[in-house]
């Protein structure tokens, strides 16, 4: 997440906000454990 913060120039809370927004929209989902999992980008419906 730190890489994303530096690349986009936003705060940690900003990254969390956008992840939550994408998850709610069904575009992004988390698969697996908190540390060993991965993010899956869903195709638009």
Secondary structure, DSSP 8 states (H G I E B T S, - for coil): -HHHHHHHT--HHHHHHHHHHHHHTTSEEEES-TTT-EEEE----
